């Protein structure tokens, strides 16, 4: 919850200051942001594979 607030307000306040005030580490924040990006990439990859498989099945192509 604190990380989300920091990310939401990072254009308005310095990240270091928000981390200090909210008693969270910057490394923890950056790690959470990295995990969120990795999760998003994995989700997008699964969607791409599903769409590709559906296209192959619909067109009869694939081998």
One Martini backbone bead per residue (centre of mass of N, CA, C, O) as a GRO file, in nm:
protein
   63
    1UNK     BB    1   0.058   0.062  -0.021
    2UNK     BB    2   0.300   0.252  -0.003
    3UNK     BB    3   0.411   0.204  -0.283
    4UNK     BB    4   0.167   0.305  -0.442
    5UNK     BB    5   0.179   0.593  -0.335
    6UNK     BB    6   0.456   0.662  -0.438
    7UNK     BB    7   0.407   0.611  -0.737
    8UNK     BB    8   0.168   0.814  -0.763
    9UNK     BB    9   0.369   1.067  -0.630
   10UNK     BB   10   0.656   1.095  -0.787
   11UNK     BB   11   0.602   1.379  -0.936
   12UNK     BB   12   0.574   1.553  -0.652
   13UNK     BB   13   0.792   1.373  -0.502
   14UNK     BB   14   1.049   1.250  -0.346
   15UNK     BB   15   1.137   0.933  -0.299
   16UNK     BB   16   1.323   0.954  -0.054
   17UNK     BB   17   1.126   1.111   0.123
   18UNK     BB   18   0.890   0.910   0.122
   19UNK     BB   19   1.046   0.673   0.240
   20UNK     BB   20   1.118   0.809   0.505
   21UNK     BB   21   0.829   0.883   0.603
   22UNK     BB   22   0.722   0.566   0.549
   23UNK     BB   23   0.941   0.351   0.622
   24UNK     BB   24   1.098   0.279   0.347
   25UNK     BB   25   1.276   0.128   0.113
   26UNK     BB   26   1.409   0.179  -0.191
   27UNK     BB   27   1.472  -0.112  -0.265
   28UNK     BB   28   1.184  -0.213  -0.215
   29UNK     BB   29   1.046  -0.035  -0.422
   30UNK     BB   30   1.211  -0.124  -0.673
   31UNK     BB   31   1.137  -0.421  -0.645
   32UNK     BB   32   0.831  -0.388  -0.676
   33UNK     BB   33   0.844  -0.256  -0.955
   34UNK     BB   34   0.985  -0.493  -1.097
   35UNK     BB   35   0.771  -0.708  -1.038
   36UNK     BB   36   0.542  -0.564  -1.184
   37UNK     BB   37   0.673  -0.568  -1.464
   38UNK     BB   38   0.706  -0.877  -1.485
   39UNK     BB   39   0.406  -0.942  -1.461
   40UNK     BB   40   0.315  -0.783  -1.708
   41UNK     BB   41   0.490  -0.929  -1.917
   42UNK     BB   42   0.374  -1.212  -1.868
   43UNK     BB   43   0.083  -1.143  -1.937
   44UNK     BB   44   0.139  -1.045  -2.228
   45UNK     BB   45   0.263  -1.311  -2.325
   46UNK     BB   46   0.015  -1.491  -2.281
   47UNK     BB   47  -0.172  -1.333  -2.472
   48UNK     BB   48  -0.006  -1.370  -2.727
   49UNK     BB   49  -0.015  -1.678  -2.736
   50UNK     BB   50  -0.321  -1.702  -2.744
   51UNK     BB   51  -0.365  -1.539  -3.005
   52UNK     BB   52  -0.183  -1.709  -3.185
   53UNK     BB   53  -0.331  -1.977  -3.149
   54UNK     BB   54  -0.605  -1.876  -3.254
   55UNK     BB   55  -0.506  -1.800  -3.537
   56UNK     BB   56  -0.402  -2.076  -3.621
   57UNK     BB   57  -0.673  -2.225  -3.581
   58UNK     BB   58  -0.846  -2.041  -3.776
   59UNK     BB   59  -0.642  -2.082  -4.040
   60UNK     BB   60  -0.475  -2.366  -4.037
   61UNK     BB   61  -0.209  -2.306  -3.946
   62UNK     BB   62   0.108  -2.486  -3.846
   63UNK     BB   63   0.255  -2.733  -4.033
   0.00000   0.00000   0.00000
